[in-house]
Amino acid sequence: MKTRVTLRDVARHAGVSITTVSNVVRGWPYIAEETRERVQNAIVTLGYHPHPIAQGLRTGQMQTIGFIVPDLSSPYFAAIVSVAEDIAREHGFTVIIFSSHEDQLREAEAIHRATNRLVDGLLIAPIAKSQSSGLHMQNVSVPLVVVDRVPDGYVGVSCALDNFLVGTIATEHLIAHGHRKIAHIAGPIAARPAKDRMEGYERSLEQASLDYKRVVYSETAWGCEDGYRCMTELLREADPPTAVFASNDRVAIGALRAIAEAGLSTPADISLVGVDDIEMSAYSNPPLTTVRQPIR
């Protein structure tokens, strides 16, 4: 087993005191340049790495950020996590990922586990079912940013898309292509993004003086299965829509399969718009029209 290199080893190799090595590691500015270079060379030669916990106790920072997401299998949340890791790395931080699996108890446990791991800050995309209240996030002991799904009762820092505008863009695109019977496959209505997108859809119909309005809801969390089930339901109706705004791309891809199984084609028989621009959207058959989110 390889022995861990210590500050004492570096000091002995560089011919300086342990305090001097510590000051170099901490970036202390008042050190002779020749001494600093000698210590840095010793660090590289010996392969010294500061112990993260010990360093965190000294500096008050662990250089880690917790990120709690509802569904890591979602290409959308996976993309957000990937970007967060890239940005954190640029600043010398590590991201620890927790998945709540759209479960309120697991979300609460993840918050507890993250803060107990001495993270310096926490990012959280809340589960859909907890959107009615952000009160349980108010007492987090570290800096917190809510991402994507902002609960109605949350008053802290957040970063989210203008989902009302998303609903407007998607619906107006279909209206501009001549459609007058546009349905909407919504996400879980408890989730703020789903509600805002639906309101954008409804407002666009109202402003265009269109009487047809039909909304069906995802029962889980914007999955392909939900899109398939909802689209099948719409196609069985006596007066089916000629276009559908799906609340995200996974729902839209499920809807595409239902349309194909019904012997119809997109966009010739029924037009379809999704949201997110996930990678698989470009490779569906046909490629999906979608509203791209500026994830980075």
Buried (B, 14 or more C-beta within 10 A) or exposed (E): EEEEBBBEBBBBBBEBEBEBBBBBBEEEEEBEEEBBEBBBEBBEEBEBEBEEEEBBEEEEBBBBBBBBBBBEEBBBBBBBBEEBBEEBEEEEBEBBBBBBBBBEEBBEBBBEBBBEEBBBBBBBBBBBBBBEEBEBBEEBEEEBBBBBBBBEBBEBEBEBBEBBEBBBBBBBBBBEBEBBBBBBBBBBBBBBBBBBBBBBBBBBBEEBEBEEBBBBBBEEBBBBBBBBBBBBBBBEEEEBBBBBBBBBBBBBBBBBBBBEEBEEEBBEEBBBBBBBBBEEBEEBEEEBBBBEBEBE
